[in-house]
Amino acid sequence: MGNDNKARLDDIRRRFAEVGVEAISPRETLELLLAYASPRGDNYAMSQALLRKYGSLKSLFSATVSQLRYAGGLSEYHAVFLSLVGQVGRQIFLEDMELRPDAFAETAHVGRYFLELVRGQPRQTFYELCLNGGDFLACYPLADGGALSEEMEARGEIIRRAAEGALESAANAVVLCRRLSGGLSAPSASDRVMVAQVRAALDTLRVNFRDYFLVADDDFVSLRETGVM
């Protein structure tokens, strides 16, 4: 590392240590992180190039290892490191919500939880959030990949798993989430059928089917708020 690079990095490190991340720019934040992953590399140039490509730290840390390697042009070492930083941050956010009393009382808060839960997942996924009022009890993956395939719908697999999750967690309310593999779209006929079937199953258990979310990219829609439920 040259003297100029070392002096610049020492200044970034000093400002961060004295004030925090708000004292340094997004590019400087990324350069400081990369310096710990690759102390001898040209992290100034790499941080500039990555921010130009992704536009923000949020977009960068939401990318998967594969996306960082092949779209971002990073080595596996750097891609794993940056993906790990992003996923640790999301895990801290999720755990904070799960531990906070009444954190899931509002629709917007539930939607934000699901957005962070599925961020960076390239495939369609399906989750069940089990609640006691507005308090977190558990979150179960109900299916991965072909979650709404005709075969699974015919077998009632998701409905069975949703009922089992509600019983296992002793929930009095359940929220389902489907992560779309493309952009956000209007509820499909399959979504509407799923709502009716899951509600019927949970009614027999006296569990409130509170909402059903569709999530894609940085947006979500609540079927309860849209009137579908």
PyMOL commands that set and color helices and strands:
alter all, ss='L'
color gray80, all
select helices_A, chain A and resi 3-18+21-23+26-37+43-54+57-62+65-70+76-99+107-118+150-155+157-169+189-204+223-226
alter helices_A, ss='H'
color red, helices_A
select strands_A, chain A and resi 125-132+135-144+173-179+208-216+219-222
alter strands_A, ss='S'
color yellow, strands_A
deselect
rebuild
show_as cartoon
